[in-house]
Amino acid sequence: MKIIDNTLYQITVPTPFAVGDAHVYLLKGDVLSLIDAGVKTKEAYEALLIQLKQIGYHPRDVDQIILTHHHPDHTGLIEAFPRAREIMANNLVDLWIRKDEQYFNRYEDFFKEYFKQCDIPQRFQGIGKKLRSLLSYAGEGHLTKTLEEGDKLPGHPDWQVLNTKGHAQSHVSFYRESDGIFIGGDHLLKNISSNPVVEPPIHEGERRASPMLQYRDSLLKCLSIEISQVLPGHGEIFSNVSEIVQSRFNKQEKRAANVLAFLQTGKQTAFQLCQKIFPVRYESQIDLTMSDIIGQLDYLEASGLVSKSTEGTTEFYEATKAAK
């Protein structure tokens, strides 16, 4: 447990995921709020109890839960606070914590079609099973309030909501202008590049979002405000925001250049590019590596350097004349 100031505390809980421990934040104000809720495991709950006790609180003292996004390592323990009357987040989070079967079925259908478009082999098409297994780590409940860009956090009027889509379509962050503290969830981490993850559209028939473009916009938003400290969802607290943001841009643009170089030899599918950019990792992390490749292609297409065509059900990409 770390004391940030006399109103804000960082609590760290274990997760079973490769990303490691997750941070949640206890925020004192007109009400007692918990920002994010770790993962749904006995180990995480016990760690939370111990650290709350160190601060002088118990789960029953928490009045409201505020979530940065819908991923299970941030929503897991929302059921552990018996007197929390409010759960608030971006509206998309509600579909996940209600465990909306209709949405999950559409989620699976979207990825079946997406895998066809990318020409991904059948052996990789187990995303439905992966989704179900991850849901076991997520808490269950429903939102009582949705958060939008510019909102003030109820009970904490000095904290402002910022939309920071990219890593997740539901992602929001929280900023206190008076001292520049930024609670960023998974938007900006010190030693890990947050992967902008491809997700289906919220409403059937809509076009999917372009998470890499959103992520770049959200990074630029961080440069437009004065941030003194980033309190992240994972890893160390840090203050060198401009340096970290620029390193993310550099890394992404370098990878986009690598993708474009492969396309100079002729048109290819996203999966073919994934195999070339991630020759080993794609076998075990097809979802994350494909999200990265699609993100680079979205970026290159928006820059006028790549065009997309469809043959049958398969999408092909090729470098434009502007890129040659």
GUTORGU-994325 format. One line per 10 residues: number of its first residue (from 1); their letters; for each residue x, y, z of C-alpha. Coordinates in steps of 0.001 Angstrom, whole numbers, plus 500000, padded with zeros to 6 digits. Layout:
NUM = A = X:Y:Z | ...
This chain:
1 = MKIIDNTLYQ = 500000:500000:500000 | 501250:503471:499130 | 499974:506765:500486 | 499735:509238:497599 | 498308:512025:499775 | 495800:512308:502616 | 492890:511521:500264 | 494393:508930:497930 | 495932:505488:498454 | 497336:502889:496064
11 = ITVPTPFAVG = 496429:499276:496888 | 498161:496454:495018 | 496597:493030:494427 | 497929:489953:492612 | 496557:488686:489295 | 497080:485362:487496 | 497933:487214:484284 | 501284:487900:482621 | 500902:491633:483261 | 501444:490969:486978
21 = DAHVYLLKGD = 499944:492792:489944 | 497119:495300:489515 | 496643:498574:491380 | 493351:499887:492715 | 492952:503286:494344 | 491046:504305:497460 | 489818:507880:497170 | 488479:509848:500154 | 486110:512766:499665 | 482433:513420:500330
31 = VLSLIDAGVK = 482158:509658:499798 | 484669:506793:499964 | 485373:505478:496478 | 487385:502597:495069 | 488830:503127:491604 | 489081:499741:489873 | 488563:496431:491617 | 491328:493993:490781 | 490634:490428:489756 | 488152:487915:491187
41 = TKEAYEALLI = 490444:485585:493133 | 490807:484702:496800 | 494372:485998:496764 | 493348:489399:495411 | 490525:489735:497941 | 492788:488874:500871 | 495414:491377:499713 | 492722:494040:499395 | 491403:493336:502908 | 494856:493619:504479
51 = QLKQIGYHPR = 495651:496924:502800 | 492235:498451:503467 | 492727:497578:507139 | 496117:499322:507118 | 494370:502499:505962 | 491633:502026:508568 | 488800:500731:506399 | 486818:497611:505524 | 484999:496725:502262 | 481684:497671:503901
61 = DVDQIILTHH = 482951:501268:504231 | 483247:501781:500466 | 480364:503888:499113 | 480991:503624:495386 | 483116:501830:492804 | 484554:503633:489787 | 486015:501606:486902 | 488542:502676:484269 | 487506:499929:481819 | 485899:496522:481468
71 = HPDHTGLIEA = 488861:494118:481555 | 488559:491460:484285 | 491694:492507:486183 | 489920:495817:486839 | 486358:494638:487593 | 486899:491404:489519 | 485979:492351:493085 | 483015:494662:492494 | 480793:492241:494438 | 483000:492468:497550
81 = FPRAREIMAN = 481621:495814:498758 | 478198:495186:500327 | 477296:498837:500924 | 478571:500291:497662 | 475428:501819:496182 | 477040:503104:493020 | 479104:501471:490281 | 480138:503883:487556 | 482127:503667:484338 | 481802:504119:480583
91 = NLVDLWIRKD = 478462:502694:479403 | 480109:499760:477585 | 481318:498351:480914 | 477716:497522:481797 | 477528:494859:479074 | 480571:493145:480561 | 479732:493239:484258 | 476118:492219:483568 | 477650:489387:481525 | 475214:490091:478719
101 = EQYFNRYEDF = 474928:486828:476757 | 473463:488492:473687 | 476461:490813:473492 | 478933:487982:474101 | 477358:485880:471349 | 477660:488838:468990 | 481244:489305:470182 | 482054:485727:469183 | 480244:486100:465848 | 482215:489260:465107
111 = FKEYFKQCDI = 485528:487481:465633 | 484520:484493:463529 | 483904:486890:460638 | 487007:488943:461472 | 489172:485803:461384 | 487769:484957:457940 | 488510:488459:456668 | 492083:488211:457957 | 492457:484651:456596 | 493438:483314:460026
121 = PQRFQGIGKK = 493588:479482:460077 | 490857:477520:461819 | 493194:476288:464555 | 493328:479771:466062 | 489593:480345:466218 | 489054:479643:469912 | 488453:483200:471022 | 485014:482278:472377 | 486541:479820:474825 | 489172:482371:475847
131 = LRSLLSYAGE = 486472:484984:476442 | 484508:482601:478673 | 487577:481652:480690 | 488487:485306:481285 | 484949:486106:482426 | 485444:483845:485438 | 487852:486491:486794 | 485378:489357:486294 | 482867:490551:488860 | 479147:490696:488191
141 = GHLTKTLEEG = 476850:493665:488725 | 475421:496608:486827 | 476265:500261:486355 | 474228:502806:488276 | 475847:505759:486505 | 477726:506217:483238 | 480758:508464:482961 | 481393:510798:480034 | 484207:513117:478981 | 484299:516177:481238
151 = DKLPGHPDWQ = 482167:514720:484038 | 483191:515376:487632 | 483424:512276:489801 | 480450:512204:492204 | 481688:513025:495695 | 485044:514164:494288 | 484380:517377:492324 | 488095:518060:491850 | 488451:514931:489683 | 487550:515072:485984
161 = VLNTKGHAQS = 486728:512186:483625 | 488732:511898:480398 | 487874:509488:477588 | 491053:507540:476818 | 489895:504933:474313 | 492390:502705:472560 | 493436:499925:474908 | 489704:499356:475414 | 486607:500946:473907 | 485358:501532:477455
171 = HVSFYRESDG = 488523:503172:478796 | 488338:506358:480848 | 490936:508021:483068 | 490683:510517:485916 | 492562:513804:486259 | 492947:516226:489153 | 493983:519547:487668 | 494961:521153:490979 | 498045:518952:491349 | 498224:517156:487983
181 = IFIGGDHLLK = 497608:513631:489260 | 496312:511283:486554 | 494753:507894:487379 | 495230:506148:484059 | 494142:502509:484324 | 495900:500717:481467 | 496045:503718:479155 | 499610:504690:479972 | 502049:502348:481756 | 505719:502987:482441
191 = NISSNPVVEP = 507317:499811:481107 | 504572:498222:479002 | 503066:499468:475754 | 499306:499200:476158 | 497994:497115:473262 | 495070:498800:471464 | 492724:495822:471233 | 490307:495210:468348 | 486714:494939:469628 | 483360:494536:467910
201 = PIHEGERRAS = 481137:497601:467573 | 478671:498151:470403 | 475714:498080:468020 | 475241:495421:465385 | 475816:496641:461842 | 478148:499465:462824 | 481740:499624:461656 | 484362:498551:464183 | 486441:501279:465781 | 490105:501834:464910
211 = PMLQYRDSLL = 491742:501400:468327 | 495252:502391:467252 | 494002:505736:465941 | 491985:506223:469119 | 495010:505336:471232 | 497173:507904:469461 | 494487:510551:470021 | 494294:509610:473707 | 498080:509858:474047 | 497961:513331:472504
221 = KCLSIEISQV = 495309:514242:475066 | 497828:513391:477803 | 500278:515853:476260 | 497643:518594:476225 | 497278:518662:480024 | 499824:519138:482805 | 500352:515726:484410 | 502624:515577:487454 | 502186:511867:488213 | 500568:508920:486474
231 = LPGHGEIFSN = 499005:506415:488854 | 498736:503354:486589 | 496766:500126:486697 | 500011:498130:486632 | 503643:498876:487378 | 505392:501917:488789 | 504066:505410:489365 | 505869:507796:486998 | 506077:511449:486028 | 508012:511592:482720
241 = VSEIVQSRFN = 504816:511618:480668 | 506145:513382:477558 | 509064:510960:477316 | 506839:507884:477720 | 504259:509145:475213 | 506945:509933:472645 | 508468:506477:473106 | 505041:504928:472444 | 504673:506960:469254 | 508187:506023:468137
251 = KQEKRAANVL = 507645:502321:468748 | 504289:502297:466970 | 505532:504272:463977 | 508587:502024:463653 | 506369:498935:463583 | 504053:500572:461046 | 507115:501224:458871 | 508060:497541:459137 | 504556:496520:458057 | 504727:498933:455124
261 = AFLQTGKQTA = 508114:497528:454087 | 506634:494035:453806 | 503760:495417:451724 | 506194:496904:449210 | 506654:493359:447854 | 502946:492963:447048 | 499510:492648:448594 | 499106:490486:451678 | 496554:489557:454312 | 496751:490833:457866
271 = FQLCQKIFPV = 497567:487311:459047 | 500480:486985:456628 | 501856:490241:457986 | 501321:489035:461549 | 503435:485949:460846 | 506251:488134:459521 | 506207:490770:462252 | 505661:488281:465105 | 507170:485019:463749 | 507070:483229:467130
281 = RYESQIDLTM = 504667:485172:469327 | 501666:484928:466982 | 501300:481210:467738 | 500510:481794:471423 | 499041:485323:471304 | 497055:485517:468091 | 494533:487987:469514 | 497084:490541:470726 | 499436:490228:467761 | 496586:490528:465266
291 = SDIIGQLDYL = 495228:493570:467117 | 498648:495159:466746 | 498843:494415:463011 | 495300:495641:462364 | 496181:498779:464325 | 499222:499430:462159 | 497190:498843:458997 | 494463:501220:460189 | 497155:503835:460834 | 498796:503322:457435
301 = EASGLVSKST = 495444:503365:455648 | 494450:506602:457407 | 497822:508043:456342 | 497128:507183:452690 | 500017:504708:452521 | 497997:501486:452325 | 494808:500470:450526 | 492494:497560:451243 | 490601:495303:448843 | 488424:492221:449262
311 = EGTTEFYEAT = 488616:488955:447359 | 485814:486629:448353 | 485697:486944:452156 | 489385:487803:452547 | 490798:491315:452894 | 494137:492165:451291 | 496364:495165:451903 | 498879:496761:449573 | 501098:499820:449538 | 499715:502799:447634
321 = KAAK = 501652:504824:445075 | 502205:507437:447773 | 504214:504874:449766 | 506477:503869:446872
